[in-house]
Amino acid sequence: MTSIGVLVMVLVVMVAREGDSVVKQSQFLKITQTQGEGTVLFEKKVATVLECAAVCAQLSGVGYNLALSPGAPQDCLVLGTHTNTTVNGNYTFYCGDCKTLGQSCTQNSDCTTLEPLASCSGGVCSCPPAYSVSGTQCIMVPVGLGGTCVVNAQCQANTMNSTCNPSNMTCVCQPHFNVNASGNGCLFDYAGYGFTSYNGRYVYHLVGGPTPSTWNYAFVFCTWIMSRMFIPRNSAEWDWMEQTTRTFLDTYVYFPINDKSNEGNPVWNNGTSVGSNPILKWSSGSASATNTPSFSCVRMTVKSFIPTQTDEYIAFTNCDGPFASTSVICEAV
């Protein structure tokens, strides 16, 4: 359903002038918690819904708003033109020019009050391609892998990481993804992308270069390739991380620790507390030594590139600060 909470029903109003028999019959769609906007022809307090409907019919109005109140009288606003419809919990809108799906129409605006996706096609309010009619709504039709599609969203509604192949209009896995064994899902092709195996995990080293990079970019990059920044689980993995970085002549590697959410309380990127983890070698022996309000992310400085440095260490740095010769290691998730 659209953002307008609607209860649609046909209200047949028999309008009678005093001393006459029935002279006019009109139809209105009742849309709850909604206010129609446009030119106001008439405004007064009325005792009943039928009284407001009668005035609307006599003035050839296109609809009317009736204020919701615990009892009579109620505010009645008759519209001469209808330009928009908005959510308003204080009103019920009775629309005389609103069309539901399947009703006849002459222009797109006839159909869009109740369903913004609808259009006037062949003189009938209809849903766009890739959508089906469900009551007063247009509902997207999900399509599985191999099925015929019109737009990407159809494929993605059924299978994550899929897309509509424009060459044959069928749902396929996105680039760098392969169909799973069951044929109903798309799995990231880590090996095909360039990940290598280390200690039972797939890892990917994005080597630094002359173009500056940032901690935030490193975080997003790992997420984009269905992974996370590498977390060393023991001293051997810490050493491997440092050696791998040094092998490619990088001076730094971004490290998966930050205190963005709680200044002064560093956590791993997965949200768990860093605590006094013995494998972590902090600059000056403490996380607080380099931690400032403007430095909320961590990187490792590798050894041998700085003459006075005898060992690698980690320290806080600017999350958005661009640094050349800084790499990141990602691990598959």
Secondary structure in CASP SS format (residue, H / E / C, confidence):
PFRMAT SS
TARGET T0000
AUTHOR 0000-0000-0000
METHOD secondary structure of the structure
MODEL  1
M C 1.00
T C 1.00
S C 1.00
I C 1.00
G C 1.00
V C 1.00
L C 1.00
V C 1.00
M C 1.00
V E 1.00
L E 1.00
V E 1.00
V E 1.00
M E 1.00
V E 1.00
A E 1.00
R C 1.00
E C 1.00
G C 1.00
D C 1.00
S C 1.00
V E 1.00
V E 1.00
K E 1.00
Q E 1.00
S E 1.00
Q E 1.00
F E 1.00
L E 1.00
K E 1.00
I E 1.00
T C 1.00
Q C 1.00
T E 1.00
Q E 1.00
G E 1.00
E E 1.00
G C 1.00
T C 1.00
V E 1.00
L E 1.00
F E 1.00
E E 1.00
K E 1.00
K E 1.00
V E 1.00
A C 1.00
T C 1.00
V H 1.00
L H 1.00
E H 1.00
C H 1.00
A H 1.00
A H 1.00
V H 1.00
C H 1.00
A H 1.00
Q H 1.00
L C 1.00
S C 1.00
G C 1.00
V C 1.00
G E 1.00
Y E 1.00
N E 1.00
L E 1.00
A E 1.00
L C 1.00
S C 1.00
P C 1.00
G C 1.00
A C 1.00
P C 1.00
Q E 1.00
D E 1.00
C E 1.00
L E 1.00
V E 1.00
L E 1.00
G C 1.00
T C 1.00
H C 1.00
T C 1.00
N E 1.00
T E 1.00
T E 1.00
V E 1.00
N C 1.00
G C 1.00
N C 1.00
Y E 1.00
T E 1.00
F E 1.00
Y E 1.00
C E 1.00
G C 1.00
D C 1.00
C C 1.00
K C 1.00
T C 1.00
L C 1.00
G C 1.00
Q C 1.00
S E 1.00
C C 1.00
T C 1.00
Q C 1.00
N H 1.00
S H 1.00
D H 1.00
C C 1.00
T C 1.00
T C 1.00
L C 1.00
E C 1.00
P C 1.00
L C 1.00
A C 1.00
S E 1.00
C E 1.00
S E 1.00
G C 1.00
G C 1.00
V E 1.00
C E 1.00
S E 1.00
C C 1.00
P C 1.00
P C 1.00
A C 1.00
Y E 1.00
S E 1.00
V E 1.00
S E 1.00
G C 1.00
T C 1.00
Q E 1.00
C E 1.00
I E 1.00
M E 1.00
V C 1.00
P C 1.00
V C 1.00
G C 1.00
L C 1.00
G C 1.00
G C 1.00
T E 1.00
C C 1.00
V C 1.00
V C 1.00
N H 1.00
A H 1.00
Q H 1.00
C H 1.00
Q H 1.00
A H 1.00
N H 1.00
T C 1.00
M C 1.00
N C 1.00
S E 1.00
T E 1.00
C E 1.00
N E 1.00
P C 1.00
S C 1.00
N C 1.00
M C 1.00
T E 1.00
C E 1.00
V E 1.00
C E 1.00
Q C 1.00
P C 1.00
H C 1.00
F E 1.00
N E 1.00
V E 1.00
N C 1.00
A C 1.00
S C 1.00
G C 1.00
N C 1.00
G C 1.00
C E 1.00
L E 1.00
F E 1.00
D C 1.00
Y H 1.00
A H 1.00
G H 1.00
Y H 1.00
G C 1.00
F C 1.00
T E 1.00
S E 1.00
Y E 1.00
N C 1.00
G C 1.00
R E 1.00
Y E 1.00
V E 1.00
Y E 1.00
H E 1.00
L E 1.00
V C 1.00
G C 1.00
G C 1.00
P C 1.00
T C 1.00
P C 1.00
S E 1.00
T C 1.00
W H 1.00
N H 1.00
Y H 1.00
A H 1.00
F H 1.00
V H 1.00
F H 1.00
C H 1.00
T H 1.00
W H 1.00
I C 1.00
M C 1.00
S E 1.00
R E 1.00
M E 1.00
F C 1.00
I C 1.00
P C 1.00
R C 1.00
N C 1.00
S H 1.00
A H 1.00
E H 1.00
W H 1.00
D H 1.00
W H 1.00
M H 1.00
E H 1.00
Q H 1.00
T H 1.00
T H 1.00
R H 1.00
T H 1.00
F C 1.00
L C 1.00
D C 1.00
T C 1.00
Y E 1.00
V E 1.00
Y E 1.00
F E 1.00
P E 1.00
I E 1.00
N E 1.00
D C 1.00
K C 1.00
S C 1.00
N C 1.00
E C 1.00
G C 1.00
N C 1.00
P C 1.00
V E 1.00
W E 1.00
N C 1.00
N C 1.00
G C 1.00
T C 1.00
S E 1.00
V C 1.00
G C 1.00
S C 1.00
N C 1.00
P C 1.00
I C 1.00
L C 1.00
K C 1.00
W E 1.00
S H 1.00
S H 1.00
G H 1.00
S C 1.00
A H 1.00
S H 1.00
A H 1.00
T C 1.00
N C 1.00
T E 1.00
P C 1.00
S C 1.00
F E 1.00
S C 1.00
C E 1.00
V E 1.00
R E 1.00
M E 1.00
T E 1.00
V C 1.00
K C 1.00
S C 1.00
F C 1.00
I C 1.00
P C 1.00
T C 1.00
Q C 1.00
T C 1.00
D C 1.00
E C 1.00
Y E 1.00
I E 1.00
A E 1.00
F E 1.00
T E 1.00
N C 1.00
C C 1.00
D C 1.00
G C 1.00
P C 1.00
F E 1.00
A C 1.00
S C 1.00
T E 1.00
S E 1.00
V E 1.00
I E 1.00
C E 1.00
E E 1.00
A E 1.00
V C 1.00
END
